Amino acid sequence: IQIAQCFEATRQRCCRLERDGRWAREQLARVEAERAALEVKLKHARNQVEVEMKKRHRAEAELEKQERKLQLVFESLMREPWGSGVLSREQCSVLRALAGQRLGTALASGRRSSAVDESCQSLLSHSDISYDRTEDDVVRS
């Protein structure tokens, strides 16, 4: 009777462990599926960040190009002898103020990419995002 009771207790324990193992495998499968979905989202997000950064750099380059053109126009207007005859004294002073303001802003801010106001309503700031892909190389077992 004791041997039969021991066998029954062992059988019940084995059944319980088998159920726990099945549950753990199901959980593992769910978590792996979720991880795979998150990896896909991460890949898409990284690609989107890369695209947006390229757009930003192009826009900044275009802005700098336009600012240089504007500065050249200001300088040309201020240097040309006919400019003072065509423009009123008030217009000349406004142009000088604008030229000085543009030049002062450009000198004070340095490169625009480091001085851009990142005021979008994002959950993550750009400093929270790691562009390092070494974490993708984790060995999966």
Steps between C-alpha positions, in 0.01 A plus 500: 500500500787739584670426168171561315455830689856606413442412134173695501666805661783477246250465213305805620824696535603398146158607366531836679853550364383407152219759519747760627739413217222534242396834649862619498543397134179685407621808685836473327333477159285807577797698625711402198220606264472832685878546486499433125222755450691754710817436300310573180363822653850595614638442150226716349556771762875503434438525127255785558750682722764459232265638232401793720862578583585505128205731434612724786856520369374582150269768639781646712732507199230674295440748782870579525516542123206740504645692795830539312311630196306741718818619667660558158198699388515712818871560456455581133221746572704669769815525282350612173505877442164489326355321802517807718335712229215257442446406863385747760704558813242305700517202260882502522488496879248215497723303262805565721307386804380185323847425366653551843231290664545216249877509531483517881254210514715288271812570703331449836328173421790329324392199303127488471466126562622544857285806565166384360214518747365148545162605633283225353270317737688169490505243776871450442751774460777455245743437785300194610534331162798280440595459137750230590406167342731286712207401720348326196786250500400333826543125475164327519483153645 
